[in-house]
Amino acid sequence: MKAVELNEISKTYGKEKTLAVDAVSFSIDEGELFGLIGPDGAGKTSIFRILTTLLIPDGGSATVDGLELVKDYKKIRSRIGYMPGKFSLYQDLTIEENLNFFATVFGTTVEENFELIRDIYVQIEPFKTRRAGKLSGGMKQKLALCCALIHEPKILFLDEPTTGVDPVSRKEFWEMLKRLKSKNITIVVSTPYMDEAALCDRIGLIQNGKMLSIDKPDEIIKSYQNKLYQIKALNKYALLKDLRAMENTLNCFTFGEYLHISFKYESDKTSIELINSLTSLGHSQIEIREITPGIEDCFIQLLKN
Amino acid sequence: MKKQLFIFIRKEFAHVMRDSKTLLVLFGLPIVQILIFGFALTNEVKNAKIMVVDRAHDVYSQQLIRKIEASRYFEIKTDGISNSNIEENFKAGAIKVALIIPSNFNQNLLHENAAELRIVADASDPNTANTLTNYLSSIIMDFQNEVNIHTTLPYKIIPEIRMLYNPQLKGVHNFVPGVMALVLMLVCVMMTAISIVKEKETGTMEILLVSPFKPILVLISKVIPYLILSLVNVCTILLLSVFVLNLPVNGSLLLLFAESTLFIITCLSIGVFISVKTDSQQTAMLISMMGMMLPTILFSGFMFPIENMPLPLQIVSNIIPSKWYYVIVKSIMIKGLGFSAIWKETLILFFITIILTGISLKSFKIRLA
């Protein structure tokens, strides 16, 4: 049985029928760590809200843990854990009170499922009498995760859990997700950060409500059709302008200090010819090297097609 | 289920108790309102500045002036006043009313059996001008009776006026019930609406909705703390009115609390309804302030008499719950009436409550949209 299965799910908003989710179909296996990757406004939150029974889709069908989305919403609600994107707990309650509250509301006690959250909780336990509003972003996320886990859900939905969290806490957070996965909890997570995509078992790239590609991160990278080069010169901005003006350039984007470039026609001499023509345009300190593409490169290419 | 409800209600109390601003609004508001209405805002006129131009300087005119001086309504202004020009004094705002006694006052009264007096009032504030001239006329009437004590007129009608329920015509009698309606409306509607919308804003509502906790119980546990806190407010207001403003509760205290509870439930369901229809705390607050406080002030009859309004507004006033509550509280507190006298108002309030509760329960969503 699939943990989550979507079949042509669509969702529109408002009178203008703005399409937020456009006939999306995919499935998630039990015990899988599935990532929904896409920029803001891609439709990630809408899909999460549909799967957590908070929104009714306009079209299509879906099951969560084998249960029909609309009909069995009550049963689904007791089997899932959900951490909304803007979830900020009760700021004026302490860590302990927040946890106790959510445990009780979900019909359980902190003691009963403490094993599941122990690893995470020990990190914030020293501050358990501190109010949630006074916690750092990373600690808030840990507490929110504890609250979402306290009733031992079979499927965990995390909507942009690492947005606004420092890099160290982000790394820790993903390690925690790995540990939860080993306890056979299915995890569906969304993120706008491409570097986090590689940490998922499978990812779905989403843009404007449409699923662009669903696969393992390695496979998505393998599917990148062209050779990719990173290139650098003294004047980065002029370089970008000149490269984009060239006829043979397929894509050219800035990536930190480098530019990533792919070409329409490729031969052994491509890079040498490029250096020559760039030198004649007055560029200096040119460096060019072939690289393996990242998820972000694949995403850009998918968007272009 | 009981345990869930209990922890939820405890959480709501924690929200209120840990936020000093909420606490201030919740418990400070009724106290401040009662005190402001009790001592500062009153439509009784006291110590109005009067200028007396005595051209007679005889026994009777002196007697009349002493009488005016003795009343607590007037304060005779003498210093800084140029006798010659009354209008200057009005323009400068130094006096509210002027009394002119003509030079042959005594003579006219004794020999012609009729004397004229002139009263000039500053009618830029018509209510005050009216009140002051009435006060002054009644003082003069009184004076006339004293002068006439030896003579008997052929016919005489003496109206004997009795002011029932409020013999001293104190404003307090009017506004304590009004403030009760106002405070309950404000606290219940605004606080409930804000506390629910806040959960929407912070995203905790999404969690509560996906929890197995029934949505209807979310509502009940949101509403109960404010019901209790509002009853505390009713107590505060009553204690203040009895011990600070000397306005006793003439009727049954139990009945008063029962009716207040009914009204509080009305307000709470309005609060829930607003919270369902809005998504931000600011909007919720504005709607509660504008949509609830204003009609309460305008249409409950405690500031402006409903009888004087044009018919369409009178009809509108009937759907304002605070109007009925105001009538009920006045009947119990001031007139000391029992349930038999207010059953009609209670019934109307009851139906409004049923309808509002129905609407708000129905509009409360188990999903986000």
Interface residues (C-beta under 8 A of the other chain):
Chain A: Y13 R49 T52 T53 L54 L55 I56 Y73 K74 R77 S78 I80 Y82 P84 G85 K86 F87 S88 L89 Y90 Q91 D92 L93 E97 N100 F101 F102 T104 V105 F106 G107 R131 C147 A148
Chain B: K3 Q4 I7 F8 K11 A14 H15 R18 D19 T202 G203 T204 E206 I207 L208 L209 V210 S211 P212 F213 I366 R367 L368 A369
